[in-house]
Amino acid sequence: MTAPTSELGVVAVLSDVHGVLPVLDAVLAEPDVRVADLVVVTGDHAAGPQPVEVLDRLTSLGDRALLVRGNADRELVSWARDGAGEVPDPVVPWAAAQLRPDQVELLAGLPHPVEIVVRGFGRVVCCHGTPRDDEEVVLVDSSLERWADVLGGLDPAVRTVLCGHTHMPFVRLVDRRLVVNPGSVGMPYGRPGGAWALLHDGQVSLRHTKVDVDAAVAAVVAGSDYPGVGEWAEYFVRSAASDAEALRVFGPRDGRGPAGRGPDSEAQGQSSS
């Protein structure tokens, strides 16, 4: 998949699907997503209980989908190829073992960052954590100094950045540069359902797709052989961790102080992003 070179009119932005097919399908069924010129997915696609199915669904979009590399995508490739690496989430080694060879190559070849051109926004950089590092943390309340540091390498002509990684949606101006995080499709903090964003006519809309959470949890459990799938789905698909808790724990990881653990780590022993 290559980044489009022509100007795009409507762009749907998704992130952090984390191998949760029923919520992804609900978001992809949204009318504004169905008619978008491009569906940008800003990383962490398959590290979850339905990795094969999610990647097949995303690639079925063909050239309408632009998949950006996330840190969890790198981790899956490392485990699939070498059988080793960090284990920020116990589901990662299992998910890596499920992938077909073509899916491993797909993830290995994903770009980060990627630049597109969107009508009303001009040049737009798509990344996972930050443009310089797919695992770097910035938050809606990160300081201007922190933002200036992580975005300092961008061409001044780039006035919009799409990111992901922290699973919480926000839109904010950073010294005249617009930053959009659509939130998470598969592992949301704050409320269950699929978070996403829409870029259209120079405007940004944060969107939320409601789902039948009981049905979504049941579908994930029925559709996965992951040994801990029931506990995983109950925690992540139901959004057990609040956005306030996530912000408190992630805060030290944006340079405020000692690195914190993810909001789910004590309860689940799993990574948050």
C-alpha positions in Angstrom: 0.0 0.0 0.0 1.4 3.4 -0.9 0.3 6.8 0.2 -1.9 8.6 -2.3 -0.3 11.5 -4.2 -3.5 13.3 -5.2 -5.5 15.6 -3.0 -8.2 13.8 -1.0 -11.6 15.2 -0.2 -12.8 13.1 2.7 -10.6 11.0 5.0 -11.8 8.7 7.8 -9.2 8.2 10.5 -9.1 5.0 12.7 -6.5 3.7 15.1 -5.6 0.9 17.5 -7.9 -1.7 16.2 -5.9 -4.3 18.2 -7.5 -7.4 16.6 -11.1 -6.6 17.5 -13.2 -7.5 14.4 -16.8 -6.7 15.5 -16.1 -3.1 16.5 -14.0 -2.6 13.4 -16.9 -3.9 11.2 -19.3 -1.5 13.0 -17.0 1.5 12.2 -16.4 0.4 8.6 -20.2 0.2 8.2 -20.7 3.9 9.1 -22.0 5.8 6.1 -19.2 8.5 6.3 -16.5 5.8 6.4 -18.0 3.9 3.5 -17.9 6.9 1.2 -14.6 8.3 2.4 -11.9 8.7 -0.2 -9.4 7.1 2.1 -9.5 5.2 5.4 -6.3 6.0 7.3 -5.5 3.5 10.2 -2.7 4.9 12.3 -1.2 1.7 13.7 -1.6 -1.2 16.0 -3.9 -3.2 13.8 -3.6 -6.8 14.8 -2.2 -7.3 18.3 -5.3 -8.7 19.8 -7.6 -11.8 19.8 -8.6 -11.7 16.0 -5.4 -10.7 14.2 -5.9 -12.7 11.0 -9.5 -11.6 10.5 -8.8 -7.9 11.2 -5.9 -7.8 8.7 -8.0 -9.5 6.1 -10.8 -7.0 6.6 -8.5 -4.0 6.4 -6.7 -5.3 3.3 -10.0 -6.0 1.6 -10.5 -2.2 1.4 -7.7 -2.2 -1.2 -6.4 1.2 -2.1 -9.0 2.9 0.0 -7.0 1.9 3.1 -3.7 3.4 4.2 -2.2 1.4 7.1 0.5 3.1 9.2 2.9 1.1 11.3 2.4 1.1 15.1 4.7 -0.2 17.8 2.6 -3.3 18.3 2.9 -4.1 14.6 6.7 -4.1 15.0 6.3 -6.4 18.0 4.2 -8.8 16.0 6.7 -9.0 13.2 9.6 -9.6 15.7 7.7 -12.5 17.4 6.5 -14.0 14.1 10.0 -14.0 12.6 12.3 -14.6 15.5 10.0 -15.9 18.2 11.3 -13.3 20.6 11.0 -9.7 21.7 9.3 -7.6 24.3 6.0 -8.8 25.6 4.1 -5.6 26.6 0.8 -7.6 26.3 0.5 -11.4 26.7 -1.6 -11.5 23.6 1.3 -10.4 21.3 3.2 -13.8 21.0 -0.1 -15.6 20.5 -1.3 -13.2 17.8 2.0 -13.3 16.0 1.8 -17.1 15.8 -1.6 -16.8 14.1 -0.5 -14.6 11.2 0.0 -16.0 7.8 3.4 -15.3 6.1 1.8 -12.7 3.8 0.4 -10.9 6.8 3.8 -10.8 8.5 5.3 -9.3 5.4 2.4 -6.8 5.2 3.1 -5.6 8.7 6.9 -5.5 8.2 6.4 -3.3 5.2 4.1 -0.7 6.7 5.4 2.9 6.6 5.8 5.3 9.5 5.2 8.2 9.2 3.2 8.7 6.0 2.2 12.0 4.4 -1.0 12.6 2.5 -2.7 15.8 1.0 -6.2 16.5 2.1 -8.4 19.3 0.8 -8.8 22.1 3.4 -5.8 20.7 5.4 -2.9 20.6 2.9 -0.1 18.3 3.8 -1.0 15.9 6.6 1.4 13.6 8.4 0.0 10.3 9.7 1.9 8.5 12.5 1.3 6.3 15.5 2.9 7.8 18.6 4.6 10.8 17.1 6.1 11.4 13.6 9.6 10.6 14.9 8.8 7.6 17.1 5.9 5.1 16.9 6.0 4.5 20.7 6.3 8.0 21.9 3.6 9.3 24.2 1.9 12.7 23.8 -1.4 13.6 25.4 -4.1 16.2 25.1 -2.7 18.0 28.1 1.0 17.6 27.2 3.0 20.8 27.6 3.7 23.0 24.6 7.4 22.4 25.2 6.8 18.6 24.9 4.8 19.1 21.7 7.4 21.4 20.2 10.0 18.8 20.9 8.2 15.8 19.3 6.9 17.8 16.3 10.1 19.9 15.8 11.4 17.8 12.9 8.3 18.4 10.7 8.4 20.7 7.7 6.7 24.0 8.8 4.3 23.6 5.8 2.8 20.5 7.5 0.0 21.9 9.6 -1.9 18.8 10.5 -0.8 15.6 12.3 -2.8 12.4 12.7 -1.7 10.1 15.5 -2.8 7.3 17.8 -1.2 5.1 20.4 -2.8 6.4 23.6 -6.4 5.1 22.8 -8.1 8.4 23.8 -9.6 10.8 21.2 -8.7 14.5 21.1 -8.3 17.4 18.8 -6.0 20.3 19.8 -4.0 23.2 18.3 -0.3 23.2 19.1 1.1 26.5 18.1 -1.1 26.7 15.0 -0.6 23.1 14.1 -3.7 20.8 14.4 -3.2 17.4 16.0 -5.9 14.8 15.8 -6.0 11.5 17.7 -9.1 9.5 16.7 -8.9 7.2 19.8 -9.1 3.4 19.6 -11.4 1.1 17.8 -10.6 -2.1 19.7 -9.2 -1.0 23.1 -10.9 2.3 24.0 -10.4 4.2 27.3 -13.3 6.1 28.6 -16.3 4.4 26.9 -16.9 1.3 24.9 -17.5 1.4 21.1 -15.4 2.5 18.2 -13.8 5.9 18.3 -12.7 7.5 15.0 -12.4 10.8 13.2 -13.4 12.4 9.9 -11.6 15.1 8.0 -13.8 16.9 5.5 -14.0 20.4 4.0 -11.3 21.7 6.4 -13.2 20.4 9.4 -12.4 17.7 11.9 -15.2 15.6 13.5 -14.5 13.2 16.3 -16.9 10.4 15.9 -18.1 7.5 18.1 -19.8 4.3 16.9 -22.0 2.7 19.5 -22.0 -1.1 19.6 -24.0 -3.7 21.5 -21.1 -4.4 24.0 -22.5 -7.7 25.2 -22.7 -8.9 21.6 -19.3 -7.6 20.7 -17.7 -9.3 23.7 -19.5 -12.6 22.7 -18.4 -12.3 19.1 -14.7 -11.8 20.1 -14.8 -14.7 22.4 -16.5 -16.9 19.8 -14.1 -15.8 17.1 -10.8 -16.4 18.9 -8.8 -19.3 20.3 -6.7 -17.0 22.4 -6.6 -18.7 25.9 -7.3 -15.5 27.8 -9.9 -14.2 25.3 -12.8 -13.9 27.8 -10.9 -11.9 30.3 -9.3 -9.8 27.5 -12.6 -8.9 25.9 -14.3 -8.2 29.2 -11.6 -5.7 30.1 -10.8 -4.1 26.8 -13.9 -4.2 24.7 -16.0 -3.1 27.7 -13.5 -0.2 28.3 -12.9 -1.0 32.0 -10.1 1.6 32.2 -11.4 5.2 32.2 -9.8 8.1 30.3 -9.1 9.9 33.6 -7.2 6.9 34.9 -5.3 6.5 31.6 -4.3 10.1 31.6 -3.0 9.9 35.1 -0.9 6.9 34.4 0.3 7.9 30.9 1.3 11.4 32.1 4.8 10.5 33.3 5.5 8.9 29.9 5.3 12.3 28.1 8.3 13.6 30.0 6.6 14.8 33.2 8.4 12.4 35.5 9.2 8.7 36.0 7.6 6.4 33.5 4.3 4.9 34.5 2.6 1.6 33.8 -0.5 1.3 31.6 -3.8 1.7 33.3 -4.6 -1.9 32.8 -1.3 -3.4 33.9 -2.0 -4.0 37.5 -5.4 -5.5 36.9 -4.6 -7.4 33.7 -0.8 -7.7 33.4 -1.2 -6.3 29.9 0.0 -3.3 28.0 -2.2 -0.4 27.1 -0.9 0.6 23.7 
